[in-house]
Structure formats: structure tokens, C-alpha cells
Amino acid sequence: MSKVPTPMAMPTLPEDIDRGEHKHHGKGKKSKHLVTTRNLSGVQSVVGQLIVTALQVTDVYGVAGATSVLVQRANEIRQQKVNWPSYLQSQMITQEDYEVIIAVEVPGQNRQVRLNTQRYQVARTFMNLLGHISKDQTIQYILILVDDILSEEKSRVEIFKECARKNRESMWSPFLNLLTRPDTFIINMTARIIAKLACWSREPMDGSDLTFYLTWLKDQLRTPNNEYIQSVGRCLQMMLRVEEYRTIFYQLDGVVTIVQVLSTGKLNFQIQYQLTFCLWVLTFNTAIAEKMNKYSVIPTLADILSESIKEKVTRIVLAVFRNLIEKPEDPVNARENCIQMVQCKVLKQLEILAQRKFEDEDITSDIEYLNEKLQNSIQDLSSFEEYCSEVKSGRMEWSPVHKSEKFWRENAGRLNEKNYELLKILINLLETSKDTLVLSVACHDIGEYTRHYSRGKRVLEQLGGKQWVMHHLTHADPNVRYEALLAVQKLMVHNWEYLGKQLEKDAKESTPRT
């Protein structure tokens, strides 16, 4: 098993990019952009493929942020002291557990001494209490104490691992079991503790425990009206700094989930920032960066960039775009990403941003870099590359290539390349898109494909495209109905032309030679 370096052996970065200041690489000026594409690459050179897992927390609740619902609720619960003597008198807890919890529940010298001299007993007491007490309010209070203790000193995560090892038990099972409880505060405070244990421990979380936890986080992002979504985002921000965790999260369709949540358009800027940050750290994995353009990452972030009024959101979106050009090893992939950004009007947005003044000099640097790369990408852009980019972006409109007879005559067969990649995307748009312009253009293009490619109708039927064209004959929008009707006519005309040619061929073969 690969080992995560201990917190003391690793360089540290603040969990939240906006907290504190640092000196930018190669420059004497301070920048708010604490975690940048440049300085994080420097960190990677020190610790391999690990993004920093030891997070610099300036206060007990630095990881969750001062305004999150979880922190507000924790502050309220912390004031409601538990009547531990009554638990002792009713024999619900042992004398030893009673003495330990009384000693550590209040910050100060007693807590520090107990944690230094009786580490094992402290961990065992917490696990005993979590395993034997059922009252939600008490469980909430215990979890807050555990979180406080870990936040005060990251190395304390090891006491729980030591306790589990001595008892020959799993450290993760007691906490993962709490994720199934109905109380939303309990499950989210537990998730927060698990993230700290997984990121600050010498050994990473792995196997089914890791899969269960990352799947739980992913599902929580999808939960409608989740008031704790900011806390879920913070957990992901921590977890995805670790290479092993990034790979598993990607395999669990984590990118798909993040993009779907971001594309709803119903998120506040803080959640936009957190989830975009997650995409950013994922792009430091080269293999993942090269596949990002399959998941509408660029179109989704382009929309956020055009609407964002917060500098931190602008900064992190630009950082993702930069990584999508810098990180892929295949230059073709990087070029495709550039073209897709142009297709999604990023170049125009860069021109607007260039007129603004930003306190963060990294934003200016990223704007200049992206502008140069995107300008270069369109200088020798072929019409087919432009078309590919438009189709893959899902943002189809009546650009000139769609109506060009010459384009379709020369390129219709190229829709078959890479196992019909472009044709499958067009069919998927007919199935999933709600945009009437996209549906109209997709119907038109499928009609042109069948008109100019001799086997087009057969291929279309095999891929299920014909039924979706037929489906849109009854669409509520007249333009969609019109283009669907034209596409169906082209299919039929193609059949008649084929039939006519076949009859002519048969007639020639049957004519006796003289």
C-alpha cells in the first residue's frame, strides 16, 4: 500500500484558497491566489502525484468555513453540555470512560495532558461512547469533541488508528456506520471527521471503505435542497488533493456528478467555487485531464465564467482552463480543448476580463496565457475541427458549416471516425437536449449525413438515431418539427435514389448482349 506522507513531512497549503496570503513564485508581490497552477506543480515535484493533504487550519473550524451551516449548528450544540454523571449512574458508561470524557471535553491543560499520556484510552472512550449511546443529541456532542481534538493537532488522527489496531478492529467501520443515520448533522459531522482521518493519517483510506465514503459524498451532492452541501464540498476539496482518492472518485463518475450539479445554475458562488476547485485538483491527474472534454466541463465552466461576479470563482475557472491545456500529454487533446473553449465563447469573455483590474496577479497571468493559446488555436482551424468542437460542446447553432454543401460532401463520412463518435453525440443530443436550437441543428446534420453518406441510413438505424428523428416530428417547437421532417425526407429520398440505382444496375445486367 502506498503511504501518504505524514503532515509534518509535507509542505502545507491552506484549505481555502482565500484564507491568508502567500508570495507568488518568482515574484516579490503577495497574491491572494494561494493555491495556483504554478505553485501546486511545485508541490507535486516534492511529493510526487500527491496534492497537499496536510491542510493549514488557522482555527478549529477553518476547514468548514466560518459561515457553513455545519459550523453554526456545532457552535449551538457545543453549548448544550451532556449530563455525564447521569450516564455513569445509570451504568450506560464505565467509570474509566466517564473520567476520560470529563477530562477532554473542555479545551485546556487537562485535555492536553490526557491526550499526551493516555492516547489509547481517549480513543477507546470515544469509540465506546459512539458505539453504545443512541441519543442523537449526545452523539452530536461527541462528534464535535472528536472534530475539535483533531483540528487542534492533526497528528491526533493516529490515536484512532492505534486504538483500532490494538483492538484488531477497523478504524473506519464505526464512522461509516454513522453515515447511515437519519440525523443530517450527525452524518455530515461524521463525514468531516472521516475526511480528516483519511487525509491526515500516515496511511490512506482504501478498498471498499474508500469507495463507500466517496460514493456517499457524491450522492450527497445530488441530494435536493441539501443544506449541508457546503460541508460536503469541503470534504471533497480535502479528499481530492490525494492522488489515490482522485483516481477512485473519477472511476465512480465523480466528474459527471460535479458537472451535473454545476450545470443546474441554482448554486451560490461558494458552492460553485468549491466544486470547480474539485475539478481543478482532478486535472492534475494527466489521465483524467485528457478525458475532461467528454463530460461538458468546458461548456459548463464557460457559462459560470460569463455569469460570475466573484473574483475567486473567476480565478478557479481560469485555473481549470489552463490545466486543460497544460496537463494533457497529447497535444491533440490540448488543441481540442482550446477549440472547444473558443466554441464556448471563452475568448470573448477573456477580452472582457482583460479590461478589468484584479488584485490577484495570477488571474491576469492566466488571462494572458489562455488568450494566447486560444488565438493560436484558431489561426489554422479547419472547418471540420470547428464542427467537431461545436458538436462535442453540445452548444450547437447555425454556424456556416451546417449549411455548406461542400462541407458535407467532403466530411459526411468523417462522422464515422472513432467508432461513430460525432454521430453518437448528435443522437445523444436528440435524446437528452431541451434546447430547441440544438435539436433543430442536430436533426439537420443527421439528415445531411444520411444524404451524403451512402450507408448513412443503415448506420443511423443501428445506432438508434432514426427513432429519435421520428420522435421529434411531434415536437412542440415548429422549428424542431420542420428540421425533423426534412431529415426524414432525406432518409426517404436516399432510399429512393438507392432503389433507383439498384433497378438501373439490375436492368443493365439483365439486358442481353449483342
Disulfide bonds with the S-S distance in Angstrom:
none
